[in-house]
Structures are given as structure tokens and as C-alpha cells.
């Protein structure tokens, strides 16, 4: 079994509220549907980050944040159902699961994910808001990936992003950025990479490292070329292995 994370930058235009990349997402889902068994996790892109940033989520409960959380909850469920529809249409029955319903006081309970998987559905989790004490929190898809890796011990953890792999500098800003094909302990500069409400690129990078620490083979590759999944562990693989 694999666990796969589709970054929000692949699914949406992060600069435009709720702009969904229908065609690109469909191509990715069709490629993933060929895998035998997997748990899918996806980011929020402009469905999750736009309103969260505008109204200061996560944070303590306030009238404004409550209204914002309701919008984010709706938007993320909408994005999730678009992906569910695509999986169902290619014959892979899928069930969407939000961390909003997994929160148990001080932790998250993933028993429902296990049950869904055992019944041969594809669990599709996603970053979302949740309520705890007097705060509205956000659990990112990257955090979910680490938890799933630790609990389910899958064969591989595959992160799909909009870059070819891990670089020593932001490749979108520096032409001389070098890709790290097999990460060990190289220094990576995230100072010039913009953050978002779920921690930005540095958190994603740390999540990949933590998946590997959990004993799971971990990979980052460009989701614009989802066929590269088939080349994992081959000489011509383009991406970063942890």
C-alpha cells in the first residue's frame, strides 16, 4: 500500500479563490487509479488558504473566525468531493474523510480510515479546520501524511508537488538551484520560499523527513508528470528520494 499527497498547488491556482485545475487533476487521478492500493491525501490550495489567511485562521474562537471556518469547511469539502467524483468515475470507490471528525480532545483518531481501507474503499483525507477547546485549528495534509505513515506503515509515501524534487534553493526564483536526488543531510534554504497557513515548504520538507523516519520509503516528484511514479527506484527516476 502507498500513501500519496497531492499538493494544493497542483489542484488549484493558489492566487485565485476556488480556481480548480479540472483537467490537470483528472490526469493525476487517472494515473493514480492504476495503483493497487493507496490512501490519498490532498492539500487545499486556494480552496483552503485564501479565506484562512484573510481572516486569521488558525486562532482563538471569535465571531469572524467562526464565519471563516464555516466557509473553509464548505470549500474544502467541495474540493474533496470533486476528487472523489473523479476516482469513482474511473472505478475506484472512494470515501472523503475530514480531520474535523477525527479530532478527539488532544489527538486525532484514524480508526475510521482503517475501517474504510479494510472495506476496499480508497480513503481520501485532506487538510481542514477542526475545533479544540477555545480554538479553531487547521490540520494540514502534510501532518496527516506523517500520522498515516506512522500508524499504517505503508510501503511508500509519495508527495506530488509542482517542482521536480527538493532543491537547495527555490528553483522558481534561482536558476542555479540544484536538485537533491537522494536526500541525506544537505542544507536546504527555505528563507526565500513563501509560507502559508499550514507552514509552507519547510513544513512539507520536514513532513517528508518524518515519513522516512517512520520507516517508510519517501519520495517527492512533480505531479505535472504523474507518470514518473512508475519510474520510482529506477535509474531514470526524476525526483527526490528520502
Steps between C-alpha positions, in 0.01 A plus 500: 500500500608858425403832653491788254475874557386730219609855576248781478713679240430213258126501560437875499630839399606618846475866393129479408232403750350155422655468154520124440728333243243253369700353211832474684338339804317251280827391338662450841203301632492277192868419550458432873199277435736244345668440838381192685437642847547849639382766740469843341558831678462839335574860580263794485661751267275799444201310642660495845772763528325803351230546765723369781764763433244776455329439835790383715451126526610311700438688823280555804126484446342830395189592307703577189704179520188289551354639177831445321531142629153417369599626155830310502322183615255528209768585244728212601212252494415626153857450378510154657177394332633604159790261550269227635283534188804452276609185685149356491474571127806281428370212708685567827237548774621772736388650831591853609617541862554835670716539813212710634329171593815319617596737780486348849602755763880509469554268201348368179348153474557328164295185569243610241774513236598142584138382475446674165821346366409150622170524312693567177411866469770755431518739797547858379610730784573869481619798697213668680389702800421335834373619839690449825433677830462870415696488176438432135793299369617387159644155445707495183518219247873474574434431868244239397760330280738462794228360726389252234861396437557436871176309554454302178863438402435513123757389245547852361412861579478700177471880504386661174589868468552753220881470508721214385636423847679657795742777402767674704324830415160597360520388133223742406724793598857379451620353171807349664292301750618139509264207548585249772427158353561303819464705816723425795593810699548771241428859600181633342424873507131575549547866585390620159208260469168651600310337784127437531255429780622140527870579529624534142770298330709449811219310676445288188870418493502406869194284445683303233794448733265383777330253266844354427582491871184292542666236283311583181675554166418859412508686169431849368425540131330735258129424478482672162667180380317234705639225278829546686350293781561195281872578491551514876818306593607484135808672359298749297281609793464877523434613856644486849525185705525517879 
